[in-house]
Amino acid sequence: MEPIKPVKNYINWNFDNSYSKLPEAFKEIIKPVSVLNPELVILNENLAKELGLDFSKIEKNELSALFAGNILPEGTSSIAQAYAGHQFGHFTMLGDGRAVLIGEHVTNQKKRYDIQFKGSGRTSFSRGGDGRAALGPMLREYIISEGIHSLNIPTTRSLAVTKTGEKVVRENLLEGAILTRVASSHIRVGTFQYIAAKQNIDELKTLVNYTVDRHYPEIKSSKTKAVDLLNLVIEKQCQLIVNWMRVGFIHGVMNTDNMAISGETIDYGPCAFMDYYDPKTVFSSIDKFGRYAFSNQPAIAKWNLARFAECLIPLIDKNENNAIKLASDLIDNFQNIYEYKWLNMMRDKLGLFGKDKDDLNLINNLLNWMKQNKVDYTNTFCNLMDINSDEVYKDNNFILWKNNWKKRSELNNLSKEKQIKLMEKNNPIVIPRNHKVEEALAEASKGNLDSFKNLLDVLKKPYSKQNKIEKYQMPAPRSNKKYQTFCGT
């Protein structure tokens, strides 16, 4: 029996594949490995609409086959991308070991998006792995990436999750699945490391030019393109980390292959959100020494950007010493940019307009109180917006701090209403609480998606007051058992 071939116009796919036309060193031409019995688990209708896609005329079995890679839309040019990475500080040549980029979809608004299947089978970069993914981690990426998007933080997104009808071997036999990931691109710091390691200056120039054309066309005619690109990526990554810190997000595996040049959050492996405030919070089971702890994220971003700068040295200046000096100065300035952005972000969370010389002390005193009293990060700011009235906020030291905050707020010379509006834009009422995510995933593994979809619905409006969401606002019950997250590979 002939496989079903989707008709392009039914769905409105519009593939125009630029990355697959780059030189051989950048990729492997490969198709997804077909699966036994695909079954669509969830489709992101809102994202489909944003992409201008219409799946209403497609039967579910055809959709399942499509999102499993058993059949491909017209116009695709599927590849596995080559890249390297410093993984926990150790350099490794990597590449898409379990993902295939099927092509680039261009919307009616001329926005270009990578469409990638994650868990789509072995490639030449698999390094002995099975190239597959399990259902739980793919659903985790779906819900957290969509949660991050709703929090107004740049991120890759999730279009669909499909079961493969096959088992994957991890610690146990698990249900296999494929995630369809949407990104403005999958160009990483690790992509530059891979090409730089080959020491082919023409290929490095090709990558810089491609990246600029795709993400930073404003510097296309610059005579200092490499320097300008480094500056722009530093700025983007700085803003991204500030946003993570704003909502208590811990990425968990900030390897250089997980830092996107676009400034989007990418790869949701052992990620989690901080409940009780502790800057040293680590959830990842593989982060034994706290390299990627909450408070280390800015320093690791700087370290990753230094690796990016090293790749660009040959293009920054013909004189290597001059190039190193210029790149080092830019990287060293990361701390100043970050501290400035972080301080302003924290002022916004506290509804403080303008600047005062004691603002940093005021902020640090609050964070220290939260740490000493093991108080929930998100709910503390909700309390300041008169949303949460837990007993812990009757603590005398907190009341004293609150009085100082009110005195500082009076310097704004603005109404309480304007202060609250600023706070409401920056302080989520709900986040993807770890225990609620785990509950939803546990139910989904049994075939019940009700909890998963309910949680998704609540997370779509994280800054809005919603009815009957108390259970989504509470941190996990205190326990002696340490919460851990896993990579899923």
Residue pairs with C-beta under 8 A, 6 or more apart in sequence:
3 65
3 70
3 71
4 62
4 65
4 71
5 71
5 74
6 58
6 62
6 66
6 71
6 73
6 74
7 74
8 73
8 74
8 75
10 54
10 57
10 58
11 53
11 54
11 55
11 58
11 73
12 52
12 53
12 54
13 53
13 73
13 74
13 75
13 105
14 52
14 75
14 105
14 106
14 107
15 73
15 74
15 75
15 76
15 77
15 103
15 104
15 105
15 106
16 75
16 103
16 104
16 106
16 112
17 75
17 76
17 77
17 103
17 104
18 104
18 112
18 210
18 214
19 26
19 27
19 79
19 81
19 101
19 104
19 114
19 185
19 210
20 27
20 29
20 77
20 78
20 79
20 101
20 103
22 206
22 207
22 210
23 203
23 206
25 82
25 195
25 198
25 200
25 203
26 81
26 82
26 191
26 195
26 203
26 207
27 79
27 80
27 81
27 82
28 79
28 80
28 82
28 95
28 123
28 124
28 125
29 77
29 78
29 79
30 78
30 79
30 80
30 100
30 123
30 124
31 69
31 72
31 78
31 100
32 68
32 69
32 70
32 72
32 78
32 100
32 102
32 117
32 120
32 121
32 178
33 69
33 120
33 121
33 122
33 131
34 68
34 69
34 70
35 68
35 69
35 70
35 164
35 165
35 166
35 176
35 178
36 164
36 165
36 166
37 163
37 164
37 165
37 166
38 64
38 65
38 67
38 68
38 70
38 162
38 163
38 164
38 165
38 178
39 64
39 162
39 163
39 165
40 60
40 63
40 64
40 67
40 160
40 161
40 162
41 135
41 139
41 160
41 161
41 162
41 163
41 177
41 444
41 449
42 139
42 142
42 160
42 161
42 449
42 452
42 453
43 55
43 63
43 67
43 159
43 160
44 142
44 146
44 157
44 158
44 159
44 160
47 157
47 158
47 159
47 182
48 54
48 55
48 159
50 107
51 105
51 107
51 113
51 159
51 182
52 107
52 108
53 105
55 63
58 66
62 71
63 160
64 162
65 71
66 72
66 73
67 117
67 159
67 160
67 161
67 162
67 178
67 180
68 117
68 162
68 164
68 178
69 100
69 102
69 117
69 120
69 121
69 178
72 78
72 102
73 102
73 103
75 103
76 102
76 103
77 102
77 103
78 100
78 101
78 102
78 103
79 100
79 101
80 95
80 96
80 97
80 99
80 100
80 101
80 123
80 124
80 125
81 95
81 96
81 99
81 101
81 186
81 191
82 95
82 96
82 125
82 191
82 194
83 94
83 95
83 96
83 188
83 190
83 191
83 193
83 194
83 257
84 91
84 92
84 93
84 94
84 190
84 191
84 193
84 194
84 197
84 256
84 257
85 91
85 92
85 94
85 188
85 189
85 190
85 193
85 255
85 256
85 257
85 258
86 92
86 190
86 193
86 255
86 256
86 257
86 304
86 307
87 94
87 255
87 257
88 255
88 286
88 287
88 291
89 291
91 193
93 194
93 197
94 125
94 127
94 190
94 194
94 257
95 123
95 124
95 125
95 194
96 123
96 125
97 122
97 123
97 125
97 126
97 127
97 129
97 131
98 118
98 119
98 120
98 121
98 122
98 123
98 126
98 129
98 130
98 131
98 132
98 133
98 489
99 116
99 117
99 118
99 119
99 120
99 123
99 181
100 116
100 117
100 120
100 121
100 123
101 114
101 115
101 116
101 186
102 115
102 116
102 117
103 114
103 115
104 112
104 113
104 114
104 115
105 112
105 113
105 115
106 112
106 113
107 113
112 184
112 185
112 214
113 182
113 183
113 184
114 181
114 182
114 183
114 184
114 185
114 186
115 159
115 180
115 181
115 182
116 180
116 181
116 182
116 183
116 186
117 178
117 179
117 180
117 181
118 133
118 138
118 141
118 178
118 179
118 180
118 181
119 131
119 132
119 133
119 134
119 138
119 164
119 176
119 177
119 178
119 179
120 131
120 178
121 131
121 132
122 129
122 130
122 131
123 131
129 489
130 168
130 169
132 164
132 166
132 168
132 176
133 168
133 176
133 177
133 178
133 179
133 488
134 168
134 170
134 174
134 175
134 176
134 177
134 488
135 161
135 163
135 174
135 175
135 176
135 177
135 444
135 445
136 174
136 441
136 444
136 445
136 488
137 269
137 486
137 487
137 488
138 161
138 177
138 178
138 179
138 488
139 161
139 177
139 440
139 441
139 444
139 452
140 268
140 271
140 437
140 441
140 488
141 158
141 179
141 181
141 268
142 158
142 161
142 179
143 432
143 437
143 440
143 452
143 455
143 456
143 459
144 268
144 271
144 432
144 437
145 155
145 156
145 157
145 158
145 265
145 268
146 157
146 158
146 456
146 459
146 460
147 431
147 432
147 459
147 462
148 155
148 249
148 265
149 155
149 157
150 459
150 460
150 461
150 462
151 243
151 247
151 428
151 431
151 462
152 243
153 240
153 243
153 244
153 247
153 249
153 265
154 236
154 240
154 243
154 262
154 263
154 264
154 265
155 264
155 265
155 266
156 181
156 182
156 183
156 260
156 264
156 265
156 266
156 267
157 181
157 182
157 183
158 179
158 180
158 181
158 182
159 180
159 181
159 182
160 179
160 180
161 177
161 178
161 179
161 180
162 177
162 178
162 180
163 175
163 176
163 177
164 175
164 176
164 177
164 178
165 176
166 176
167 173
167 174
167 175
167 176
168 174
168 175
168 176
170 488
175 445
183 260
183 262
183 264
183 266
184 214
184 215
184 262
184 264
185 214
185 215
185 260
185 261
185 262
186 260
186 266
187 207
187 210
187 211
187 214
187 215
187 260
187 261
187 262
188 256
188 257
188 258
188 259
188 260
188 261
188 266
189 256
189 257
189 259
189 261
189 304
189 305
189 307
189 308
189 311
190 255
190 256
190 257
190 258
190 259
191 207
191 261
192 204
192 207
192 261
192 308
192 311
192 312
193 256
193 307
193 311
195 203
195 204
195 207
195 311
196 204
196 310
196 311
201 314
201 315
204 311
204 314
204 315
205 315
208 225
208 226
208 229
208 312
208 315
209 225
211 229
211 261
212 219
212 220
212 225
212 229
213 220
215 261
215 262
216 228
216 229
216 232
219 225
219 228
219 229
219 232
222 228
225 315
226 312
226 315
226 316
227 312
227 316
227 326
227 330
229 312
230 305
230 308
230 309
230 312
230 316
230 327
230 330
231 330
233 261
233 263
233 305
233 308
234 305
234 330
234 331
234 333
234 334
234 337
235 337
236 262
236 263
237 259
237 263
237 301
237 304
237 305
238 301
238 334
238 337
238 338
238 341
239 263
239 341
240 263
240 264
240 265
240 301
241 297
241 298
241 301
241 338
242 338
242 341
242 342
242 345
243 249
243 345
244 250
244 251
244 265
244 297
245 294
245 297
245 298
245 342
245 345
246 345
246 349
246 426
247 273
247 378
247 428
247 431
248 273
248 274
248 275
248 277
248 294
248 377
248 378
248 431
249 271
249 273
249 274
250 271
250 272
250 273
250 274
250 281
250 282
250 283
250 292
250 293
250 294
250 297
251 258
251 265
251 267
251 271
251 292
251 297
252 269
252 270
252 271
252 272
252 282
252 283
252 284
252 287
252 292
252 485
253 267
253 269
253 270
253 271
253 284
253 286
253 287
253 292
253 487
254 292
254 297
254 300
254 301
254 304
256 304
256 307
256 308
258 266
258 267
259 266
259 301
259 304
259 305
259 308
260 266
269 284
269 485
269 486
269 487
269 488
269 489
270 283
270 284
270 285
270 286
270 287
270 484
270 485
270 486
270 487
271 283
271 485
272 283
272 434
272 483
272 485
273 378
273 431
273 432
273 433
273 434
274 281
274 294
274 377
275 376
275 377
275 378
275 433
275 434
275 475
275 476
276 374
276 375
276 376
276 377
276 475
277 367
277 370
277 371
277 374
277 375
277 376
277 377
277 380
278 294
278 371
278 374
279 293
279 294
279 295
279 367
279 371
280 290
280 293
280 294
280 295
281 293
281 294
282 290
282 292
282 293
282 294
283 434
283 483
283 484
283 485
284 292
284 484
284 485
284 486
284 487
285 484
285 485
285 486
285 487
286 486
286 487
287 293
290 296
291 300
292 300
298 335
298 338
298 342
301 334
301 338
302 331
302 334
302 335
302 338
305 331
305 334
306 331
309 327
309 328
309 330
309 331
310 327
312 327
313 320
313 323
313 324
313 327
314 320
314 323
316 322
316 323
316 326
316 327
317 323
317 326
343 359
343 360
343 363
345 426
346 359
346 363
347 353
347 355
347 359
347 363
348 422
348 423
348 425
348 426
349 381
349 423
349 426
349 427
350 362
350 363
350 366
350 381
350 384
350 405
350 409
350 423
351 384
351 409
351 412
351 419
351 420
351 422
351 423
352 359
352 408
352 409
352 412
352 419
353 412
353 414
353 418
353 419
353 422
354 411
354 412
356 408
356 411
358 408
359 408
362 401
362 404
362 405
362 408
365 401
365 404
366 380
366 401
366 405
369 375
369 395
369 397
369 398
369 401
370 377
370 380
373 392
373 395
373 398
375 392
376 390
376 475
378 427
378 428
378 429
378 431
378 473
379 388
379 390
379 473
379 475
380 388
380 393
381 423
381 427
382 388
382 427
382 429
382 473
383 389
383 390
383 393
384 402
384 405
384 423
384 427
385 420
385 423
385 424
385 427
387 429
387 465
388 473
392 398
409 419
412 418
412 419
424 463
425 463
427 463
428 462
428 463
429 462
429 463
429 464
429 465
429 466
429 469
429 473
430 458
430 459
430 462
430 466
430 469
430 472
430 473
431 459
431 462
432 455
432 459
433 472
433 473
433 474
433 475
433 476
434 476
434 483
434 485
435 475
435 476
435 477
435 483
436 455
436 471
436 472
437 455
439 451
440 451
440 452
440 454
440 455
441 452
443 449
443 450
443 451
443 452
444 451
444 452
455 472
458 466
458 469
458 472
476 483
